[in-house]
Amino acid sequence: MARNRRTNADTRTRLAALGLVGMLVLAACGGSATEPPGGDTGEAPVVEPSLPADKTPEPGTDATVAPGDGSEAFAAATTALDALDSYAFRVEIQSTTVSNGTTSTTNSLYEGVVVNKPTEANALSTSELDADGNATSGTSFIVIGADAWLKDLNDTSWTAMPTGQAGSIIAMMTAFRPEQMFGTYFAGIAGNFANSGSENKNGVDTTHYKGDDAVGALLGTIVGVTGAWHSDVWIANDGGFLVHSEAGAESATGTEGGSFLIVVDITDPNSAGPIEPPS
């Protein structure tokens, strides 16, 4: 009984750690860290995009959408990853704070594989990295159908989740998949992203969209870093799925300051996996 209680406590601790990483990812993508990732509605927060000063809406058009912005592409991208057979993803979050001459840095990594066909499966690893990029702590999850397993960074074997807890793991991992985060927290501000031309990203031909100052102001408020923000999204020309996105800022130098960077990569479209049950 004592071992069972310890196992359950360890499980809850690992789930809480994953939730904290997920909330930080959501916050960095433009959502509130206190809100669930869309719930059953899947609706994005209402964030009114702004028209450029030299643009006026044509009669009968939506006044919140500027010509050439990312609205149409972003709307399509919210479900485009679901149409792929599989893909891999990687999210890295770097945060540095400077206070009274003391610098502290956190670096979190969130990566995995999603298989949509022929059998739904997910693999997810979350970890904290040191200054040299080495993992100091972390948890890995595998979900295949209705079965789930987890493993701490220092564990040598996987632990099968009880049936009652496997369902919550599956729901949480689905909520934090890149397309869900993108749809809930980026689609609502697509009007603040302008087409910046075609580029090859992660081996995929894409269209690059750059966010305006309003996006930077929103992100700065959420993560608490003021300064010169950049925010960029790359969408595949063939298939319309998210390929890469990043947002970051560095405060002015001085006794108080800091920096923030989040980078999201989608790789191996239709060729990631397979995900096998742990042995």
matplotlib code that plots the C-alpha trace (Angstrom):
import matplotlib.pyplot as plt

x = [0.0, 2.8, 4.4, 1.1, 0.7, 4.2, 3.5, 0.3, 2.0, 4.8, 2.3, 0.4, 3.7, 4.7, 1.3, 1.5, 4.9, 3.6, 0.7, 3.0, 5.1, 1.9, 0.5, 3.8, 3.7, 0.1, 0.9, 3.8, 1.5, -0.9, -3.3, -3.8, -1.8, -4.9, -7.2, -7.7, -6.6, -10.0, -12.1, -14.9, -15.5, -12.1, -12.9, -10.0, -10.0, -11.4, -8.4, -9.2, -6.5, -5.7, -5.7, -2.6, -2.9, -3.0, -5.7, -9.4, -12.0, -13.8, -17.6, -19.1, -15.8, -14.7, -13.1, -10.8, -9.0, -6.3, -5.6, -2.7, -2.8, -2.6, -6.3, -7.1, -3.9, -4.0, -7.6, -6.7, -3.6, -5.7, -6.7, -4.1, -1.8, -4.7, -4.7, -1.2, -0.5, 2.1, 4.6, 7.2, 7.2, 9.6, 9.0, 11.8, 11.3, 14.2, 13.7, 16.3, 15.7, 18.1, 17.5, 20.0, 22.8, 21.9, 20.9, 18.7, 17.9, 15.3, 15.2, 12.3, 12.0, 8.7, 8.9, 7.1, 5.5, 1.9, 0.6, -2.9, -3.0, -3.4, -3.7, -3.7, -0.6, 1.4, 4.8, 5.7, 8.8, 9.2, 12.5, 14.3, 17.8, 20.9, 23.0, 24.8, 21.5, 21.6, 18.4, 18.3, 14.8, 11.9, 9.1, 8.2, 4.8, 3.5, -0.1, -1.3, -5.1, -6.5, -3.2, -0.6, 2.8, 5.1, 8.8, 10.8, 14.1, 16.1, 13.9, 15.1, 11.7, 8.2, 5.2, 1.8, -0.9, -4.1, -7.1, -8.7, -5.7, -4.8, -7.9, -6.7, -3.2, -4.8, -7.0, -4.2, -1.8, -4.5, -5.1, -1.4, -0.8, 0.6, -2.5, -4.7, -2.5, -2.2, -5.9, -6.9, -4.2, -2.9, -5.9, -7.6, -4.7, -4.0, -4.9, -1.8, 0.5, 1.5, 2.7, 6.5, 7.2, 8.1, 10.9, 12.0, 11.7, 12.5, 12.8, 9.2, 8.2, 6.4, 4.9, 6.5, 4.2, 5.5, 3.6, 3.2, 3.8, 0.4, 1.4, 4.6, 2.7, 0.3, 3.1, 5.1, 2.2, 1.7, 5.3, 6.3, 9.2, 9.1, 11.4, 11.8, 9.6, 9.6, 6.9, 7.0, 5.0, 5.8, 2.9, 3.4, 2.4, 1.3, -1.0, -1.3, 0.1, 2.2, 5.9, 7.7, 6.9, 8.9, 8.5, 11.0, 12.2, 15.1, 14.7, 16.9, 20.2, 20.4, 20.1, 16.6, 15.9, 15.6, 14.8, 12.3, 12.2, 9.8, 10.5, 8.1, 9.1, 7.1, 9.2, 8.8, 5.3, 3.8, 7.0, 7.3, 7.0, 6.0, 5.3, 5.8, 4.6, 7.4, 9.1]
y = [0.0, 2.4, 1.8, 2.4, 5.7, 6.7, 5.7, 7.7, 10.7, 10.5, 10.3, 13.4, 15.3, 14.3, 15.3, 18.7, 19.3, 18.6, 20.9, 23.7, 23.3, 23.2, 26.4, 28.2, 27.1, 28.3, 31.6, 32.2, 31.5, 34.2, 32.7, 33.1, 30.8, 30.5, 29.4, 25.8, 25.2, 25.7, 23.1, 21.7, 24.8, 25.2, 28.9, 31.4, 34.3, 37.5, 39.6, 42.3, 42.6, 46.1, 47.6, 49.4, 53.1, 53.4, 50.8, 51.4, 48.6, 48.2, 48.5, 45.2, 43.6, 42.7, 45.8, 43.7, 42.0, 43.8, 42.7, 40.2, 39.2, 35.7, 35.2, 32.7, 30.7, 30.6, 29.4, 26.5, 25.7, 25.1, 21.6, 20.9, 18.9, 16.5, 15.6, 14.4, 10.7, 11.7, 14.4, 15.3, 18.5, 20.3, 23.3, 25.0, 27.9, 30.0, 32.6, 34.8, 37.3, 39.9, 41.4, 43.4, 42.2, 38.5, 36.5, 33.4, 31.2, 28.5, 26.3, 23.9, 21.4, 19.9, 17.4, 14.4, 12.5, 12.4, 9.5, 10.0, 6.9, 4.0, 3.8, 7.0, 7.3, 10.0, 10.3, 13.3, 14.2, 17.2, 18.3, 21.1, 21.9, 23.3, 26.0, 23.4, 22.0, 18.8, 17.5, 17.8, 16.5, 15.4, 13.0, 11.0, 9.7, 7.2, 6.8, 4.2, 4.0, 3.8, 2.7, 5.0, 4.7, 7.2, 7.3, 9.7, 10.9, 8.8, 5.7, 2.7, 1.3, 2.5, 2.5, 1.5, 4.0, 2.6, 2.7, 5.5, 7.7, 6.9, 8.8, 12.1, 11.7, 11.2, 14.3, 16.5, 15.5, 16.1, 19.6, 20.5, 19.3, 22.1, 22.4, 22.8, 25.5, 27.2, 27.2, 28.4, 31.1, 32.2, 32.1, 34.9, 37.4, 36.3, 39.7, 41.0, 38.9, 40.0, 37.8, 38.2, 35.9, 32.3, 30.4, 26.8, 25.9, 22.5, 21.2, 22.4, 25.2, 27.7, 31.2, 33.3, 35.6, 38.4, 39.7, 43.4, 45.5, 44.6, 41.0, 41.9, 44.0, 41.1, 38.6, 41.0, 41.5, 37.7, 36.7, 39.9, 40.9, 44.3, 45.2, 44.7, 41.6, 39.5, 37.0, 34.9, 31.9, 29.7, 27.8, 25.0, 26.0, 22.4, 21.2, 24.4, 23.1, 24.9, 24.3, 26.7, 29.6, 31.7, 34.7, 36.4, 39.6, 41.0, 43.8, 46.9, 46.3, 47.5, 46.2, 44.9, 43.0, 39.7, 37.8, 35.3, 33.0, 30.2, 28.2, 25.6, 23.2, 20.7, 18.1, 14.7, 15.3, 12.0, 10.1, 10.3, 7.3, 4.5, 4.7, 1.3, 0.1, 0.2, -3.2]
z = [0.0, 0.8, -2.5, -4.3, -2.5, -3.5, -7.1, -7.2, -5.7, -8.2, -11.0, -9.8, -9.6, -13.1, -14.5, -12.6, -14.1, -17.6, -17.1, -16.0, -19.2, -21.3, -19.7, -20.4, -24.0, -24.3, -22.7, -25.0, -28.0, -27.0, -24.5, -20.8, -18.6, -16.3, -19.1, -20.3, -23.9, -25.5, -23.6, -25.7, -27.7, -29.4, -29.7, -29.8, -27.4, -29.1, -30.0, -32.5, -35.2, -36.2, -39.7, -40.9, -40.7, -44.5, -45.0, -45.0, -45.3, -48.5, -48.3, -47.3, -46.0, -42.6, -41.1, -38.8, -41.6, -43.6, -47.2, -47.4, -43.7, -42.3, -41.6, -44.3, -44.0, -40.2, -40.2, -42.5, -40.4, -37.3, -38.6, -41.3, -39.1, -38.3, -42.0, -42.0, -41.3, -38.8, -37.7, -35.1, -33.1, -30.8, -28.6, -26.8, -24.3, -23.0, -20.3, -18.7, -15.9, -14.6, -11.2, -9.1, -11.3, -10.8, -13.9, -13.8, -16.8, -17.4, -20.5, -21.1, -23.9, -25.1, -28.0, -29.4, -32.2, -33.3, -35.4, -36.8, -39.1, -39.1, -35.3, -33.2, -31.0, -29.3, -27.7, -25.6, -23.5, -21.3, -19.8, -18.1, -19.5, -17.9, -19.5, -21.7, -23.0, -20.9, -19.4, -15.6, -15.1, -17.2, -17.9, -21.0, -22.0, -24.6, -25.6, -28.1, -28.4, -24.9, -23.3, -21.7, -20.1, -18.4, -17.4, -15.4, -16.9, -14.3, -14.6, -16.6, -17.3, -18.2, -15.9, -17.3, -16.3, -14.7, -17.0, -15.0, -15.3, -18.9, -20.1, -18.4, -20.0, -23.5, -23.1, -21.8, -24.6, -27.2, -25.7, -25.9, -29.5, -31.7, -33.9, -30.9, -29.4, -32.7, -33.4, -30.0, -29.5, -32.9, -35.2, -33.3, -34.0, -37.6, -38.9, -37.1, -39.3, -42.7, -45.6, -45.8, -48.8, -49.6, -47.8, -47.3, -43.7, -42.2, -45.8, -46.6, -49.0, -46.9, -46.6, -43.9, -41.9, -39.6, -36.6, -36.0, -32.9, -31.5, -31.3, -29.5, -27.0, -26.3, -25.8, -23.7, -21.3, -21.0, -20.3, -18.5, -20.9, -22.4, -25.3, -29.0, -29.8, -33.0, -33.9, -37.0, -38.4, -41.4, -43.1, -45.6, -49.2, -49.9, -47.1, -45.3, -42.0, -39.4, -40.0, -37.7, -35.4, -33.0, -30.8, -28.5, -27.0, -25.1, -22.5, -22.5, -20.7, -17.2, -13.6, -14.4, -17.6, -19.3, -22.4, -23.7, -26.7, -27.8, -30.9, -32.3, -35.1, -37.0, -38.9, -40.7, -42.1, -43.0, -42.1, -38.3, -36.0, -35.7, -31.9, -30.3, -26.9, -24.3, -23.8]

ax = plt.figure().add_subplot(projection="3d")
ax.plot(x, y, z, "-o")
ax.set_aspect("equal")
plt.show()
